[in-house]
């Protein structure tokens, strides 16, 4: 499905860019780094990751799953994804006044680091959950309802400019690898599992899905 291919391609840049953001924040805490680059990071994540990428997920893929493939929208993976988009947007709001600030106070430096770590780890987990669960399972669910394609779209000129700025930032601030974040595939690797989501089988599976699973286990 072209839309999902496009979303996966977006993820490749976005997950590198958030590592680059972490490198930039470390530089700012050390007294280096161009404060103007903070605004460039914000533009990338708001316009490209948000208005372009997240909008395609919410307004096309998730909408189709709920309205055409009988997936619940008020709970489970769909609700988790939308809630996470909103929460991560709030973290960006919190970083906005700090990324370009002088950071003269220790409390400012500590707060910026706290927000950047939370944002990056949340976004990495979010990408893993979408790539390993929502995209493949969503595509299969849509196929069962005879939906083989969903519309994608190219970025606007403003979104393209934000993307190019993000690529330039990668060169200036090589992405940080965070040893404190545990990444992985599947529901059990998702921080929402067991908290706000009970996993794919309980949230999406129908009796037909459970019957298929029992038949496969019985034939093994």
C-alpha positions in Angstrom: 0.0 0.0 0.0 1.5 3.3 -1.1 0.4 5.3 1.9 2.0 2.9 4.3 5.2 2.8 2.3 5.3 6.6 2.4 4.7 6.6 6.2 7.5 4.2 6.7 9.8 6.3 4.6 8.8 9.4 6.7 9.7 7.4 9.8 13.3 6.8 8.6 14.0 10.6 8.6 11.9 11.4 11.7 13.7 8.9 13.9 17.1 10.2 12.8 16.0 13.8 13.3 14.9 13.2 16.9 18.3 11.7 17.6 19.8 14.8 16.0 17.7 17.0 18.3 19.2 15.2 21.3 22.7 16.0 20.0 21.7 19.6 19.6 20.3 19.8 23.1 23.5 18.3 24.5 25.4 21.0 22.6 23.3 23.7 23.9 23.8 22.5 27.5 27.5 22.6 26.9 27.3 26.2 25.7 27.6 25.5 22.0 25.2 25.0 19.1 23.3 27.7 17.2 20.2 28.8 19.0 18.6 29.4 15.6 18.8 25.7 14.9 16.4 25.1 17.8 13.7 27.0 15.7 14.6 24.8 12.7 14.1 21.7 14.7 10.8 22.9 16.0 9.7 23.7 12.4 10.7 20.2 11.2 8.8 18.4 13.9 5.7 20.7 13.7 5.4 20.9 9.9 7.0 17.7 8.6 6.5 15.2 11.5 3.2 16.8 12.6 1.2 18.6 9.8 2.5 16.3 7.1 3.2 12.8 8.6 0.9 12.6 11.7 -1.9 14.2 9.6 -1.6 11.4 7.0 -1.8 8.8 9.8 -4.8 10.3 11.5 -6.8 11.7 8.6 -6.3 8.8 6.2 -5.0 5.6 7.7 -6.6 5.6 11.1 -9.8 7.2 9.8 -10.1 4.3 7.2 -9.5 1.7 9.9 -12.3 3.1 12.1 -14.8 4.0 9.4 -14.3 1.2 6.9 -12.6 -1.7 8.7 -14.6 -1.7 12.0 -11.6 -1.0 14.2 -12.5 0.8 17.5 -11.4 4.4 17.6 -12.1 5.2 21.2 -9.7 2.6 22.7 -6.8 0.4 21.7 -4.0 1.2 19.2 -5.9 3.9 17.3 -6.7 5.9 20.5 -3.1 5.4 21.8 -1.6 6.8 18.6 -3.8 9.9 18.6 -3.2 10.5 22.3 0.6 10.1 21.8 0.5 12.6 18.9 -1.2 15.1 21.2 1.2 14.4 24.1 4.3 14.7 22.0 3.0 18.0 20.6 2.7 19.2 24.2 6.4 18.3 24.8 7.3 20.4 21.8 5.3 23.2 23.2 7.4 22.9 26.4 10.7 22.9 24.6 9.8 25.9 22.3 10.8 28.7 24.7 14.0 26.8 25.8 15.6 25.6 22.6 16.7 29.1 21.6 17.1 30.6 25.1 20.4 31.5 26.8 19.8 28.7 29.4 21.5 30.7 32.1 19.5 29.0 34.9 20.2 25.4 36.0 16.5 24.8 36.1 16.2 25.7 32.4 18.9 23.3 31.4 17.4 20.5 33.4 14.0 21.1 32.1 15.1 21.2 28.4 17.0 17.9 28.9 14.0 16.3 30.6 11.7 17.3 27.8 14.1 16.3 25.0 14.7 12.9 26.5 10.9 12.3 27.0 10.1 13.5 23.5 12.8 11.4 21.8 12.1 8.2 23.7 8.3 8.6 23.2 8.8 9.2 19.5 11.1 6.2 19.0 8.7 3.9 20.9 5.8 5.4 18.9 7.6 4.7 15.6 8.4 1.1 16.6 4.7 0.4 17.5 3.5 1.8 14.2 6.0 0.0 12.1 5.7 -3.4 13.8 2.0 -3.5 14.7 -0.3 -0.8 13.3 1.0 -0.6 9.8 1.1 -4.4 8.9 -2.0 -5.3 10.9 -3.9 -2.3 9.7 -3.0 -3.1 6.1 -4.2 -6.7 6.5 -7.4 -5.5 8.2 -8.1 -3.1 5.3 -7.4 -5.9 2.8 -10.1 -8.0 4.4 -12.6 -5.2 3.7 -11.4 -5.0 0.1 -9.4 -1.8 0.5 -6.1 -2.2 -1.2 -5.0 1.4 -1.5 -5.4 4.6 0.5 -4.5 8.1 -0.8 -1.2 9.6 0.1 0.0 13.1 -0.8 3.3 14.9 -1.4 4.4 17.5 1.1 3.5 21.2 0.5 6.3 23.6 -0.3 6.5 24.6 3.4 6.6 20.9 4.5 9.3 20.2 1.9 11.4 23.1 3.2 11.0 21.8 6.7 12.2 18.3 5.5 15.2 19.8 3.8 16.1 21.7 6.9 15.8 18.5 8.9 18.2 16.8 6.6 20.7 19.7 6.9 20.4 19.5 10.7 21.4 15.8 10.6 24.7 16.8 9.1 25.3 19.5 11.7 24.2 17.4 14.6 24.8 13.6 14.1 22.0 11.6 15.7 22.6 10.6 19.3 22.1 6.9 20.2 20.4 6.8 23.6 21.5 3.6 25.5 18.7 4.3 28.0 15.9 3.6 25.5 14.8 0.0 24.9 13.4 -0.4 21.4 11.6 -3.4 20.0 8.7 -4.7 17.9 5.3 -5.9 18.9 2.8 -4.9 21.5 4.9 -6.1 24.4 7.6 -3.6 23.5 5.1 -0.7 23.6 4.9 1.4 26.8 1.2 1.6 26.4 0.7 -2.2 26.5 -1.1 -3.2 29.7 -1.8 0.5 30.6 -3.9 2.2 28.0 -4.0 -0.7 25.5 -4.5 -4.4 26.1 -2.7 -5.4 22.9 -3.7 -6.1 19.3 -5.5 -9.4 20.0 -7.7 -8.0 22.7 -8.3 -4.7 21.0 -8.7 -5.6 17.3 -9.3 -9.3 17.0 -12.8 -10.6 16.2 -14.1 -14.1 16.9 -13.0 -15.0 13.3 -9.4 -14.0 14.1 -9.4 -16.1 17.3 -10.8 -19.1 15.4 -8.1 -18.7 12.8 -5.5 -18.6 15.5 -6.9 -21.7 17.2 -6.9 -23.6 13.9 -3.3 -22.6 13.2 -2.2 -23.7 16.7 -4.2 -27.0 16.3 -2.4 -27.8 13.1 1.1 -27.3 14.5 
